[in-house]
Amino acid sequence: MRNIFFLSVFFLIFSGCSKSNEPQDSSMMISAVKLPAKANVNADTDSYDRSPDLSAPKMEQKIIKEATLRFETDDLENTFNQIQKAVTAGKARIINDSEGKDYGTIFRNLTVKVPSQNFDRFINDISKGVSYFEIKNISAQDVTEQFIDLTSRLNTKKKLEERYLQILQKAAKVSEILEIEKQISVIREEIEAKEGQLKYLQSRVSESTVTIEFYKTTAEKEGVKISYGSKIWTAVKSGFFSLSDFLISLISVWPFIIIFCVLAYFIRKRFKRKKQQS
């Protein structure tokens, strides 16, 4: 009898515990169902923009080299031939060639694109035979950090584009498809812009720009060629031209000369009358 009583009490306690646990289990199931939310495009974008690209490899140093040279020479043609030899040896190319004559000088300007690995050799080849440089500016700009930043941003945008394409495949509503395609178009424009910046930087890194100006002084030599008699004859011609200009200027004001002569005639005639009356 006592054993039956204990069994009944134990059964009541066990059934009460099982009932008290049922609401907790059901609430856990409901919360588990409510956790997944609809994918948010903006939230995805932000999270992707903020995620660092830890897998990016280390990049070699990127240096932009430029030089500006100006010097005097005795023979423009020989100097140009020397520069052409340096261009051929350094696998460079001339992208601009201009020449002209200034007061007392004849000059020639060249702009040369040189592969960066041949930059120092090219400068040394040009410097041979130059006594001194009036201008010699050589600069080296380190753009490695800018290169790494652009590369990292480009990779991030490409990953974001892939994520949008995956979301686009799962989209069902027309409004969602149009919105995602709009975002993909914006990201594609950013990717192309960054690719263009990288190509421009890479071109400046791979090829250095060298600006060369060399000139020849001619003022003293021209002064020797002009003889003393030629200078006198030039002065006579200059005086003749000045006299001609003066006569032409008088002819151009002939109405004023006539008016002046008429007024002078009447004034003189009046003075004569006054003298006769007195």
Secondary structure, DSSP 8 states (H G I E B T S, - for coil): -HHHHHHHHHHHHHHHHHHHHHHHHHHHHHHHHHS-----HHHHHHHHHHS--TT-------EEEEEEEEEE-S-HHHHHHHHHHHHHHTT-EEEEEEEEEETTEEEEEEEEEEEGGGHHHHHHHHHTT-S--SEEEEEEEE-HHHHHHHHHHHHHHHHHHHHHHHHHHH--SHHHHHHHHHHHHHHHHHHHHHHHHHHHHHHHHHEEEEEEEEEEE-HHHHHHHS-HHHHHHHHHHHHHHHHHHHHHHHHHTHHHHHHHHHHHHHHHHHHHHHHHH-
